[in-house]
Amino acid sequence: MPYSPITVATTRKRTALQIAQQAMGEMGMPRPTTLGSSQDENARQLLFLLNGLGEKLCRLPLWSETRAEWLLTSTTATAYDLPDDWLVPLVGTTWDRTGRWPLLGPKTPTEWQYLQSGFGVAAPQYRFRFINNQFVLFPIPLAGLTLVHEYLSSNWVLGLASAGAVTATAAKPRITQDSDYPILDELMLITGLKLAFREAKGLDASRVREEFEDMLEAAWSNSISAGPLSLAPIPSNIFISEWNLPDTGYGQ
């Protein structure tokens, strides 16, 4: 999993309740004392809105916080169940680390039927497809291969594994307790919650929407790092080329 434990006593991160309280305080409205309270209609709505916001945001391929790596040791089976928190595959990250080959795919239905029904293709480069919540390989793989795939996890919340725990380690896809910690950017969640609340109440939200879009862009920029750009890049070549061939001595 990609998540680092959150130490409750020392963290600067806000809990789900603190995020909701901040959003309501900024709007000049009463702050909830607990989320999902059966006695407070706004508190119940805030929990639903915050969960809906987080679940929508974590589907965007923008966050390093929710990226996970799935390591799979192959058997002679062709189909493997995906991880429980599998949400969105990251294309181009599927490799056979044993053979040091990229796996080719995901294949379209047309391509897959050609492989299954036509002439097919032999190893070493396996083809793959996602079918019925499974990772399917073609042809039948050798046993003992180490395969890897990166994906976006549906878990965007860390919670306490037990009452009185001092660290939040339990990854989950939605908020269920006031003490849960969303791992996505807090200012983005606070602004997004204000936007969702105002829209749900039929209030003007145009200015808050602009603020949320700014916070979303800033959170994305802070989450995903990028390498330096060059106006005159020089491609590198680690193999033999005209630059490292000898002038004489061929064939000796």
N, C-alpha and C positions, 0 to 999 in steps of 0.2 A: 504494500500500500504506500501511497505517496505522502501520508500524513504524519507529521511530527506530533508527539504528545504535547498537550497544552497543560502546563503547570498552573493550577488554579490560583495559588497564592501569589505568584509573581507575574502572571501574564498581564499584558496591557489590552488584550482583546476583550471586546464586550460580549457578554452573553446575549442570547436571543431576547431575553426580557429587557436588558439594558438598551439594545438596539431599538426595540419598540418604544421604550420610554423616551429615548432621545428623539425619535421621530415625532411622537405626540407632543413632547415639550416644545419642539421647534414650531409646531403648528398652533401652539397656545391652547392645547386641549388637555384634559385630565390624563395623567400618566397611569397606566395599568399597574397593579401590584402583582399580578400574575397573568400569564397568557392562557387562553382557553377557558377562562372562568365562566361557569354556568350562570353567574350572577351579573356579568358585565358583557353586554352585547358587543361593545367595541373591542374588548379584550379577545373575545372569541374570533371576531373578524380579523383582528391583527394577526393572529396565529395562522389563519387560513391564507391571508394575503402574503405574509412573509414566507410561508412554505411554497406558495405558488410562484412567488418571485424567484426564490432560490432554485426551484426545479426548472424554471424556464432559463435562467441564466446559466446553469451548469450544462445545458445542452449546447451552448455556444463553444466552439473549439478555440477559446481564447485564454484559458486559465491553466497556468502551470500547477496550480494548487490541486486540481482534480485529475491530473494526468497520472495514469497508473501503467505498470508494465506487467504483462502476463507471461510467465515462463511456463512452458509446457514440455514435458518429456513424452515423446511419441511412443505409441505401441504399434501393433499392426492393424489397429482400427483406423478408419478414415474420418470418423466424426467424434468431436469432443465438445462437451458442454461448456458454454461461455461462463466466465466468472459471474457471481450473483450481482455484482455492482456494475456490470458491463452496460454502457450507455451508448457511446458513439465510437466506432473504430477510427483510428488515425491512419489514414492510407499512407503506404510507403514505409511502414515501420515493421513489417512482417519479415522475419529472417530465420533461416536455418543456421544457427550458430555452430552446429557441428560441422556442416559442410561449407560454411561461410558463403552461402548463397542467399540472395533475396528470394522469398516466395512470390510467385506471380499471381496477382489478383487485387481485389476480389473480382472474380469472373462474372460476366453477365449470364443470364439464363441461356442465351443463344450459344455463347462460348462454352458453357458447361455441358450442354447437350452434345456439342461437337466432340468434346473430350470423352464423354461417356459413350456416345453412340458412333462416333467416327473412328479415326485412326488412333486418337489419343497421343499422349506424349510421355516419354519415360523420364525417370529421375536423371540428373541430380536436382533440377529445379522443379519443385512441386508447385502445383496450382491450387488455389483455395477459393472458397466461397462461404458466405454466411447463410445458413438455411435453418429455419425453425429454432433459432436461438442456439445454434451449434456452429462450430468452426469445422468445415469439411475440407479434406485434402484429396487431391488426385495426383498421381496414382496412390496405391496403398503404400504408406511410408515404411521405412525401416524402423525397427524398434530402437529406442534409446537416443533418438535425435533430440537436441535441445532447440526448441522453437520459441520465438519471442514475438510479442505483438504489443504495441502501446494502444491505449484507449482512454476515453474520458469516462471517469467513474461517476455514478449517480450519487455518490456520497459526498455531500458538501457541508456536513455537520459532524462535529465531534462532541460526544457526550461522556458523562461519567459512567464508568463500567459498573459501579455499585454506589450505593448511598455512602456519603462520607469520603469518597475517593479524593485524592489530592491531585490527580491528573485526569484530563479528559483524553481517552484513548479509543472509545467506541465509535467507529465511523458508521454513519447512517444517512439515509437519503432525505430525511425530513426532521424538523424540530418536534420533539415530544415533551421536552422539559424546559422550564425557565432557565436552567443552568446549562443548556446546550450552547456550544460555541460554533457559529457559522465560520467557515474558513475562507470565504470570499471577502473581498474588500468591504470594510464596514461602512465607509462613507457612501459607497455605491448602494449598499443595502438600505441604509437609512433614507437616502434620497428616493430610492425606488419604492420603499414602503410608504413614504409620504405621497408619492405619485399614485400608487395603487389605492391608498385610502381615500384620497380626494376624488379620484375617478369613481370609486365604488359608492361614494356618498353623493355623486352628482355635482361636485364643486368644480370651479375653474381650476385647471391643472396645467395650463399652458406654460407658465413660468417654471413650475416644478419639473415639467417634462424636459425643458431645455437644460435645467440643472442636472437632471438624471443622465441625459445624453452626454454631458460634459464629464460627469463622474464615471460613466461607463467607459468612455474613451480613455480617461486617465488610468482607471483600474486595469484596463487591458494593456496599456503601455507599460505599466509597472509590473505586470505579471509575466509578460513575455519579453525576454531579452533578445536583442538582435546584434549581430556582428557588425563590425565597422564596414562602411561602404567606401569604395574607391571609384574615382572618376576614370581611372585608367588601370583596371585590374589586369594582372598577368597570370594566365593559367599555369598551374604547376603540373609537372609530369614526373611521377616517381618511377616510371618504368624506362626502359631503354628508348632513347630517341636520337635524333641527329646531333644532339648536344653532348651525348656521352659515348658515342661510337668512336673507336680508334680510327686514325687516318689510314693505317695499313694493317696487315696481318690477318686479313679475312681468309678463312678456310684452313688455317694452320693449327 
